[in-house]
Amino acid sequence: MTSRRRLLLGAAIAAAVAGAGIAAVNLLGDGTTTVTGDPRPPAPVEEDPAVAPSSTRPPLDDPPDPGPVPDDHGFSETDLAAAVKSSVRVYGPACRGIVREGSGFAVGDGDLVVTIAHLMVGMHEPTVELHDGRQLGAVLVAFDPVNDLAVLRAAGAGLRPLPLSEAVPDGTVGAVLAWEAEGAPDPTPFRIDRPVTVRTDIVNGDERIERQSWLLAAQTEVGDSGAALAADVDGRLTAVGVAWGASRRGGGGVAYATRGGPLAELLDVSDLDEPAEVPACS
């Protein structure tokens, strides 16, 4: 973590407590985990995808361990600069007038921006900030509360879209295309440990659902949710997931991302030229 990120971390966590933050998974006394900073905090419990869900919960002192966080994302400076140009910051007033913010990235025609669904609850006037400093008003056009995904249209953004894939092996290393709190791109390394199924609450509701996710070794922070997991897939810079939450194991290093498949499906089935209903605050 850079010294700059360390200085910002305390303030960012305080903002999350106030309701402005994006997903951070903390262990509770009953052994479950919960995503804080959300309008309706979900409670993810990791399950082996090959085993039927059970009522057994992980012990408090034993969150999943994906191993050490990589020191480097493996990109050349040229490739990393190209990846950053595909990323954005998303922010706006939401429930109780609190300004919430997260990260996002371009897909499709370059005016479409993927971010995280829990950020969009109660946010009727989202703003997308681009790497070149432009700030554009955006409209919600797709919302998936099961996989915690949302898609915005920011007319005139003209960003370089990222292709999507989840056809990557365990151990894949890349960059979480996250943004700093004051509006500056700050990609950080990640490593995919394995695919997992997470049992959690649906976004902005009480229904228990299963979310197909990646378990990551990554140092994520408040505001990183919605960021693309950028990796090299067959020589092409590709988004292989969307960051949505993190556990704290000592100094951190445990994170989760929705896989690329559910996002590709959401884009296929949605009318991306028509506004979607913004979910109301609970």
Backbone hydrogen bonds in HBPLUS format (Angstrom, degrees):
<---DONOR---> <-ACCEPTOR-->    atom                        ^
c    i                          cat <-CA-CA->   ^        H-A-AA   ^      H-
h    n   atom  resd res      DA  || num        DHA   H-A  angle D-A-AA Bond
n    s   type  num  typ     dist DA aas  dist angle  dist       angle   num
A0006-ARG N   A0002-THR O   3.06 MM   4  6.43 154.5  2.12 150.0 157.4     1
A0007-LEU N   A0003-SER O   3.04 MM   4  6.30 156.7  2.09 148.3 153.5     2
A0008-LEU N   A0004-ARG O   3.17 MM   4  6.41 144.8  2.30 140.0 149.4     3
A0009-LEU N   A0005-ARG O   2.98 MM   4  6.04 129.7  2.24 143.9 156.6     4
A0009-LEU N   A0006-ARG O   3.27 MM   3  5.20 137.3  2.47  94.4 105.8     5
A0012-ALA N   A0008-LEU O   2.92 MM   4  6.07 154.5  1.99 154.5 162.9     6
A0013-ILE N   A0009-LEU O   2.90 MM   4  6.14 158.6  1.94 158.0 162.3     7
A0014-ALA N   A0010-GLY O   3.14 MM   4  6.36 158.9  2.18 145.5 151.3     8
A0015-ALA N   A0011-ALA O   3.00 MM   4  6.24 149.4  2.09 143.5 151.8     9
A0016-ALA N   A0012-ALA O   3.01 MM   4  6.33 146.7  2.13 143.4 152.3    10
A0017-VAL N   A0013-ILE O   3.12 MM   4  6.49 156.2  2.18 151.6 156.6    11
A0018-ALA N   A0014-ALA O   3.27 MM   4  6.54 142.6  2.41 138.4 148.1    12
A0018-ALA N   A0015-ALA O   3.09 MM   3  5.07 123.6  2.42  93.1 107.7    13
A0020-ALA N   A0015-ALA O   2.96 MM   5  5.32 150.9  2.05 155.6 146.2    14
A0019-GLY N   A0016-ALA O   2.88 MM   3  5.10 156.7  1.93 106.8 114.5    15
A0036-THR N   A0024-ALA O   3.07 MM  12  5.62 169.4  2.08 147.4 146.4    16
A0025-VAL N   A0246-ALA O   2.02 MM 221  4.58 121.5  1.31 132.2 156.6    17
A0026-ASN N   A0034-THR O   3.03 MM   8  5.68 152.9  2.11 157.9 159.1    18
A0034-THR N   A0026-ASN O   3.15 MM   8  5.68 151.6  2.24 146.1 154.3    19
A0028-LEU N   A0032-THR O   3.01 MM   4  5.62 167.7  2.02 158.2 157.5    20
A0031-GLY N   A0028-LEU O   3.04 MM   3  5.57 162.2  2.07 120.3 122.9    21
A0035-VAL N   A0042-PRO O   2.89 MM   7  5.51 153.2  1.96 146.0 152.1    22
A0045-VAL N   A0199-ARG O   2.72 MM 154  5.06 131.5  1.96 132.2 148.1    23
A0199-ARG N   A0045-VAL O   3.00 MM 154  5.06 176.5  2.00 136.5 136.2    24
A0047-GLU N   A0197-THR O   2.78 MM 150  5.28 147.6  1.88 159.3 170.4    25
A0197-THR N   A0047-GLU O   3.29 MM 150  5.28 170.2  2.30 157.9 155.6    26
A0051-VAL N   A0048-ASP O   2.96 MM   3  5.43 166.1  1.98 120.7 125.3    27
A0062-ASP N   A0059-PRO O   3.05 MM   3  5.35 161.7  2.08 120.1 120.6    28
A0080-LEU N   A0076-SER O   2.90 MM   4  6.09 161.1  1.94 154.9 160.6    29
A0081-ALA N   A0077-GLU O   2.97 MM   4  6.06 156.5  2.03 142.7 148.9    30
A0082-ALA N   A0078-THR O   3.09 MM   4  6.34 151.7  2.17 143.5 151.1    31
A0083-ALA N   A0079-ASP O   2.94 MM   4  6.21 151.7  2.02 145.4 153.2    32
A0084-VAL N   A0080-LEU O   2.94 MM   4  6.20 159.8  1.98 152.8 157.5    33
A0085-LYS N   A0081-ALA O   3.22 MM   4  6.44 146.7  2.33 139.8 147.7    34
A0086-SER N   A0083-ALA O   2.95 MM   3  5.32 154.2  2.02 109.3 117.7    35
A0087-SER N   A0084-VAL O   3.00 MM   3  5.20 160.7  2.04 109.5 115.9    36
A0106-ALA N   A0086-SER O   2.84 MM  20  5.42 151.5  1.92 155.4 165.0    37
A0088-VAL N   A0104-GLY O   2.89 MM  16  5.02 156.9  1.94 129.7 127.8    38
A0104-GLY N   A0088-VAL O   2.97 MM  16  5.02 132.9  2.20 145.6 138.7    39
A0089-ARG N   A0129-GLU O   3.02 MM  40  5.01 159.3  2.06 142.0 148.7    40
A0129-GLU N   A0089-ARG O   2.78 MM  40  5.01 167.3  1.79 152.2 156.7    41
A0090-VAL N   A0102-GLY O   2.90 MM  12  5.27 172.1  1.91 137.3 140.0    42
A0102-GLY N   A0090-VAL O   2.79 MM  12  5.27 153.2  1.86 155.0 163.0    43
A0091-TYR N   A0127-THR O   2.99 MM  36  5.40 159.4  2.04 151.0 157.6    44
A0127-THR N   A0091-TYR O   2.75 MM  36  5.40 157.9  1.80 164.0 171.8    45
A0092-GLY N   A0100-ARG O   3.05 MM   8  5.73 142.2  2.19 154.1 164.3    46
A0100-ARG N   A0092-GLY O   2.97 MM   8  5.73 158.8  2.02 153.9 146.9    47
A0094-ALA N   A0098-ILE O   2.86 MM   4  5.50 152.4  1.94 131.9 139.2    48
A0097-GLY N   A0094-ALA O   2.97 MM   3  5.27 141.6  2.12 141.3 136.3    49
A0098-ILE N   A0095-CYS O   3.22 MM   3  6.02 167.3  2.24 123.5 124.4    50
A0103-SER N   A0225-SER O   2.99 MM 122  5.91 171.4  1.99 151.5 152.8    51
A0105-PHE N   A0114-VAL O   3.05 MM   9  5.41 143.4  2.19 138.8 149.9    52
A0114-VAL N   A0105-PHE O   2.78 MM   9  5.41 162.9  1.81 165.1 163.6    53
A0162-LEU N   A0106-ALA O   2.90 MM  56  6.15 162.6  1.94 141.2 139.2    54
A0107-VAL N   A0112-LEU O   3.02 MM   5  5.56 153.6  2.09 141.1 145.8    55
A0110-GLY N   A0107-VAL O   3.14 MM   3  5.66 167.3  2.15 133.6 136.0    56
A0159-LEU N   A0110-GLY O   2.96 MM  49  4.45 156.0  2.02 128.4 121.8    57
A0154-ALA N   A0111-ASP O   2.77 MM  43  5.15 168.5  1.78 161.9 161.9    58
A0113-VAL N   A0152-LEU O   2.81 MM  39  5.02 162.2  1.84 143.9 148.9    59
A0152-LEU N   A0113-VAL O   2.74 MM  39  5.02 164.0  1.77 150.1 155.4    60
A0115-THR N   A0150-ALA O   2.90 MM  35  5.28 164.8  1.92 148.0 150.1    61
A0150-ALA N   A0115-THR O   3.11 MM  35  5.28 152.5  2.19 132.3 127.6    62
A0119-LEU N   A0116-ILE O   3.34 MM   3  5.70 143.1  2.48 104.9 114.4    63
A0120-MET N   A0117-ALA O   2.91 MM   3  5.40 139.1  2.08 113.7 124.5    64
A0123-MET N   A0120-MET O   3.05 MM   3  5.07 171.9  2.06 122.4 122.7    65
A0122-GLY N   A0279-PRO O   2.77 MM 157  5.84 148.5  1.87 166.2 169.2    66
A0138-ALA N   A0126-PRO O   3.04 MM  12  5.54 151.6  2.12 154.4 149.4    67
A0128-VAL N   A0136-LEU O   2.80 MM   8  5.21 167.9  1.81 155.2 158.6    68
A0136-LEU N   A0128-VAL O   2.85 MM   8  5.21 162.7  1.88 151.2 151.7    69
A0130-LEU N   A0134-ARG O   2.86 MM   4  5.34 164.2  1.88 158.0 163.4    70
A0133-GLY N   A0130-LEU O   3.02 MM   3  5.42 161.8  2.06 118.0 120.0    71
A0139-VAL N   A0153-ARG O   3.03 MM  14  5.28 149.9  2.13 131.6 140.2    72
A0153-ARG N   A0139-VAL O   2.81 MM  14  5.28 152.2  1.89 145.3 154.2    73
A0276-ALA N   A0140-LEU O   2.73 MM 136  5.55 166.1  1.75 139.4 140.3    74
A0141-VAL N   A0151-VAL O   2.84 MM  10  5.70 177.1  1.84 158.0 158.8    75
A0142-ALA N   A0151-VAL O   3.27 MM   9  4.93 139.1  2.45 141.9 136.6    76
A0151-VAL N   A0142-ALA O   2.92 MM   9  4.93 158.1  1.96 136.7 136.4    77
A0144-ASP N   A0149-LEU O   2.78 MM   5  5.05 167.4  1.80 164.6 160.6    78
A0148-ASP N   A0144-ASP O   3.00 MM   4  5.76 110.9  2.50 137.9 154.8    79
A0149-LEU N   A0144-ASP O   3.03 MM   5  5.05 161.9  2.06 142.5 147.1    80
A0203-VAL N   A0145-PRO O   3.13 MM  58  4.71 177.2  2.14 129.7 129.9    81
A0157-ALA N   A0154-ALA O   3.10 MM   3  5.77 151.4  2.18 147.7 145.5    82
A0239-ALA N   A0163-PRO O   2.87 MM  76  6.09 169.7  1.88 169.9 166.6    83
A0165-SER N   A0239-ALA O   3.11 MM  74  6.39 146.6  2.23 154.0 153.8    84
A0172-THR N   A0169-PRO O   3.21 MM   3  5.91 145.0  2.34 140.6 140.2    85
A0171-GLY N   A0192-ILE O   2.67 MM  21  5.09 155.0  1.73 148.0 156.0    86
A0192-ILE N   A0172-THR O   2.87 MM  20  5.35 159.7  1.91 153.8 158.7    87
A0174-GLY N   A0190-PHE O   3.12 MM  16  5.49 155.5  2.18 140.4 145.1    88
A0190-PHE N   A0174-GLY O   2.97 MM  16  5.49 144.8  2.09 139.6 139.5    89
A0175-ALA N   A0230-ALA O   2.92 MM  55  5.26 152.6  2.00 148.5 155.2    90
A0230-ALA N   A0175-ALA O   2.90 MM  55  5.26 165.0  1.92 157.6 152.8    91
A0176-VAL N   A0188-THR O   2.68 MM  12  5.20 165.6  1.70 161.9 161.4    92
A0178-ALA N   A0176-VAL O   2.84 MM   2  5.61 138.0  2.02 105.7  93.1    93
A0188-THR N   A0176-VAL O   3.06 MM  12  5.20 150.9  2.15 134.8 141.6    94
A0177-LEU N   A0228-ALA O   2.93 MM  51  5.41 165.5  1.95 158.7 162.5    95
A0186-ASP N   A0178-ALA O   2.74 MM   8  5.46 173.5  1.75 148.5 146.4    96
A0180-GLU N   A0184-ALA O   2.68 MM   4  5.15 171.5  1.69 153.3 154.7    97
A0183-GLY N   A0180-GLU O   3.15 MM   3  5.48 164.7  2.18 113.9 117.3    98
A0191-ARG N   A0217-ALA O   3.05 MM  26  5.17 134.5  2.27 130.4 143.2    99
A0217-ALA N   A0191-ARG O   2.88 MM  26  5.17 161.1  1.91 151.7 158.2   100
A0193-ASP N   A0215-LEU O   2.79 MM  22  5.54 162.6  1.82 159.2 163.5   101
A0215-LEU N   A0194-ARG O   2.93 MM  21  5.57 167.2  1.95 167.9 171.9   102
A0196-VAL N   A0213-SER O   2.85 MM  17  5.37 169.5  1.86 148.6 151.4   103
A0213-SER N   A0196-VAL O   2.89 MM  17  5.37 170.0  1.90 167.9 168.5   104
A0198-VAL N   A0211-ARG O   2.92 MM  13  5.05 172.1  1.93 141.2 143.6   105
A0211-ARG N   A0198-VAL O   2.76 MM  13  5.05 160.5  1.80 144.2 150.7   106
A0200-THR N   A0209-ILE O   2.99 MM   9  5.61 160.1  2.03 151.9 158.4   107
A0209-ILE N   A0200-THR O   2.77 MM   9  5.61 166.3  1.79 166.9 171.8   108
A0202-ILE N   A0207-GLU O   2.79 MM   5  5.57 155.3  1.85 163.3 171.9   109
A0205-GLY N   A0202-ILE O   3.19 MM   3  5.37 137.3  2.38 141.4 130.8   110
A0259-ARG N   A0212-GLN O   3.44 MM  47  6.48 161.6  2.47 144.2 142.8   111
A0214-TRP N   A0257-ALA O   2.64 MM  43  5.11 151.5  1.72 149.2 159.6   112
A0257-ALA N   A0214-TRP O   3.15 MM  43  5.11 145.0  2.28 135.9 142.5   113
A0216-LEU N   A0255-ALA O   2.81 MM  39  4.92 169.8  1.82 149.5 146.8   114
A0255-ALA N   A0216-LEU O   3.09 MM  39  4.92 163.4  2.12 134.7 136.5   115
A0218-ALA N   A0253-GLY O   3.23 MM  35  4.72 142.3  2.38 101.5 109.8   116
A0224-ASP N   A0221-GLU O   3.02 MM   3  5.67 154.5  2.09 144.2 144.0   117
A0227-ALA N   A0224-ASP O   3.08 MM   3  5.79 152.9  2.16 145.7 148.0   118
A0226-GLY N   A0243-ALA O   2.76 MM  17  5.34 165.7  1.78 148.0 150.4   119
A0243-ALA N   A0227-ALA O   2.94 MM  16  5.44 159.0  1.99 160.4 161.7   120
A0229-LEU N   A0241-GLY O   2.90 MM  12  5.05 151.9  1.98 139.3 136.2   121
A0240-VAL N   A0229-LEU O   2.82 MM  11  5.53 165.2  1.84 164.6 164.5   122
A0231-ALA N   A0238-THR O   2.86 MM   7  5.44 159.4  1.90 155.3 161.5   123
A0238-THR N   A0231-ALA O   2.88 MM   7  5.44 162.2  1.91 157.9 164.1   124
A0233-VAL N   A0236-ARG O   2.95 MM   3  5.21 176.7  1.95 143.8 143.7   125
A0236-ARG N   A0233-VAL O   3.07 MM   3  5.21 148.8  2.17 103.6 113.2   126
A0242-VAL N   A0258-THR O   2.86 MM  16  5.14 147.3  1.97 141.2 151.7   127
A0258-THR N   A0242-VAL O   2.84 MM  16  5.14 143.5  1.98 153.7 144.0   128
A0244-TRP N   A0256-TYR O   3.01 MM  12  5.93 170.2  2.02 141.8 142.6   129
A0256-TYR N   A0245-GLY O   2.80 MM  11  5.21 154.9  1.86 151.5 145.8   130
A0247-SER N   A0254-VAL O   2.77 MM   7  5.13 151.7  1.85 132.5 142.3   131
A0252-GLY N   A0249-ARG O   3.16 MM   3  4.73 154.1  2.23  98.3 105.7   132
A0264-ALA N   A0260-GLY O   3.04 MM   4  6.32 161.2  2.08 157.1 162.3   133
A0265-GLU N   A0261-GLY O   3.03 MM   4  6.32 156.3  2.09 154.0 160.9   134
A0266-LEU N   A0262-PRO O   2.99 MM   4  6.18 155.3  2.05 142.3 148.6   135
A0267-LEU N   A0263-LEU O   3.02 MM   4  6.30 160.4  2.06 155.1 159.4   136
A0268-ASP N   A0264-ALA O   3.08 MM   4  6.28 146.1  2.20 140.1 149.3   137
A0269-VAL N   A0265-GLU O   3.06 MM   4  6.29 150.3  2.15 153.1 159.6   138
A0270-SER N   A0266-LEU O   3.20 MM   4  6.05 126.7  2.50 144.3 154.7   139
A0274-GLU N   A0271-ASP O   3.37 MM   3  5.86 171.2  2.38 115.1 117.3   140
